[in-house]
Every structure is written in structure tokens, then in C-alpha cells.
Amino acid sequence: MKNIFKLIIFGSIITGIFACEKNPAELIDESPKVEEAPTYTPDSPMWKKLNSPVSYSFTDGVVKTESENLYTCVIGRPDTTNDHLAIDNKSRIDMMGNIDAQTIISGTYSPDGNFWNLRKTESTPRFSPILLGPFAVFGRTEVEYFSLFGGGFYFNESFPDGVNYYLDSWMMTDFNQTGDIIGKGLLTGCMVNNAGYFIENNAGKQMWAISRIRVYEKRKPFPNSFLGKFAMASAEVNKKEVGFMLSESESEKVPTKEFYQYDDANDTWTRKADFPGDDRYEGTIFGVKDKIYYGLGQSKTEARGFRDIWQYDPVTDKWTKFATYPGSGNIKVATAKVSGKVYIGFGYYVGATKINTEKYIGVSDFWEFVPSRK
């Protein structure tokens, strides 16, 4: 399979417009046009379209141009915890994303007001960073919340494989504290019972835990084969958060289907029902209350992306085809949860060129997903 990470840096295919020789006096618009991803209409009340960040000016006074998109992006929730607690009236969602090879944006989204507050900075973008949180720190009179952001990589031809990995981590209260993150390479993880768990996406398959006081603990490596990429999320099982992981495969010969449950108390993995959907890679996974959801992603055999979302029930150990994503993105789609609601968007649309090779178009639409409305 082609290297996705090197392909998506180009973002979109740009077609030039050339002047017509038959009428040289006519004024011709020679500015390039950016190809846009297709748009879709929701087929269920579970979905609600929200304001996109690209419709807002930046706080430093710089307004976006029509050619800017939020290509790869992470979003998270730093100031509340535990979906079963009704304390999200003051919640905000933090966001950091890439516009182009020299520019990043960061800021916040208010679910209550459906508006963004953004900053634009000239800096080297990072791809596939990790975001864990929110962590809850319990004081004598109040609870403080924060998330940790860091890792990922950037493109640099002077390094092996053309990429260099970040080893930093940032506390997401106001992005002003920094520290070290363990593990060089692509990391994926999730929150389980107010602790963060993440795994190194390589042959070592090393698991780590990080506590609310930012202490790293080495866990047992994942005991089965590394197929290409791990996708992790958590859900409630018997009123306790439990971690789940889907082992994604890059190979057409090995399907993406192996699904596991993680017992954080005993540091053990148990294989669960295989994912039954079409074979794919770079899917999106998240948990809502007592269910896990996985879908989207890219086909391994065709130049197209998926829009289906499947639901996993830990009680019955069964998968059910649940929803169709109305957004344009298929891969690198970002998600954040606020009390039973999922905020989802950004990423890349995967389609086919005229010669049937993959093309990737950065998208910036943003949606609210509430499974209970089905």
C-alpha cells in the first residue's frame, strides 16, 4: 500500500486554468482553483452540522484565505472529565491543526455558543500527534483538569525515512508548560479511569501509562503481532472505564479485524469479536458511554474512503453497522467527547484521480454526533 503520510502532505490536487488563444483580448482568470471534496446530507437526526473554524478570523488579525484548510488536526477537552457527570456547561474543546507546511493554528471551540477562538502561528506542523485527557487533579476544595498533547512527526528529508519524531509533550491548560514524552515513533492511546494509556506503533509494541501527576509507568508490551497501526478508545463496562484496541493492518493480505479489550488493573489483553466491516486502514475510533464506535478509513484495494461507522457492544460482544458519516473526511478525522456528544471533523477526503490513483483533499467541516438520537 502506498505511504499515506507522504501522500497527504500535498493536501489536494490543483488544476491550472490556461488562457484561450482564440480570444487573446479577453481577460482570463489564471489563478489556480482548489479542488473541493464532495459534501453530503445527513440521513439521521444523530448528526448536526456546526460552525467550521475556517469561517472565523484569527485573534492575531490575520484572516484565512480560501485556499487554507485544516489538514491534520487534534481536538480535546481539558476542563471536564467523565462523561457521566453533568458538568459540561462550561466545557471547551481545544484544537491544534495544520494549515500548510509552515503554518499551524490553535484555539478553542465552545459547544454552548458554537463558536471558535483561534490563533495562527508560523511554525513547523506536526502530523499524528497524541492527545490524552482530560486528567482530573483533586484538590481540597476543587478539581482541576488538563490534557497532554505531544509527539507526532514532521517531514525532514535529512532523517531516515524522511521524517523526524517529536519527543515533547505539552500540558493543555494554556499551552505554556512542556516536558518529555516517552517513546520515539508513532503513538496512539486513550484515557482509562483518569489515567492515560498509550502504545508505541512499532515491532516493540510497548505500552505505557501516565498518571494525573505526569508519572510514566512501563506496562507489558502488547502480546500479539504488530500489523501496522493501533487504534485505541475506552468505554464503560459495569460502571468502570475499559480500554479497547483495534489492530489495523496496512497489508491487503492481512485484514483489519483483530479487536481487543485491555484490563488496566491486571495489565492484560483479551481478544474480542472481530471487526466485520470492509477491510480498511486509518480508520477513526472513539467511545461514547458504554459503546465503542469505529469506521471511516481508506480502502486497501481501491482509491476511495469509507463513510460507515460501526458500533461495538461490550456486553454482547457484537458489532453492528450503526451510522453513515455526513462529513467529507475519511482519514485523520479528529474527535472529542462532551457528555454523550461527539464532536468530529477535519481530516482528508480520499478519492480517485483520473488515472485511478489516490488523491487526498484536506477538509474542515465539523459535526456533532449523538448516538442516542437514533
Beta strands, then each sheet from edge to edge (+ up, - down):
strand 1: 14-15
strand 2: 33-34
strand 3: 47-50
strand 4: 73-76
strand 5: 93-100
strand 6: 103-110
strand 7: 115-122
strand 8: 130-138
strand 9: 143-150
strand 10: 153-155
strand 11: 163-165
strand 12: 168-171
strand 13: 177-180
strand 14: 187-192
strand 15: 195-200
strand 16: 207-210
strand 17: 216-218
strand 18: 228-237
strand 19: 240-249
strand 20: 259-263
strand 21: 268-271
strand 22: 280-281
strand 23: 284-288
strand 24: 291-295
strand 25: 298-299
strand 26: 308-313
strand 27: 318-324
strand 28: 334-338
strand 29: 341-345
strand 30: 348-352
strand 31: 358-362
strand 32: 366-369
sheet 1: 1+ 2-
sheet 2: 3+ 32- 29+ 28-
sheet 3: 4+ 5- 6+ 7-
sheet 4: 8+ 9- 12+ 13-
sheet 5: 10+ 11-
sheet 6: 14+ 15- 16+ 17-
sheet 7: 18+ 19- 20+ 21-
sheet 8: 22+ 25-
sheet 9: 23+ 24- 26+ 27-
sheet 10: 30+ 31-
end
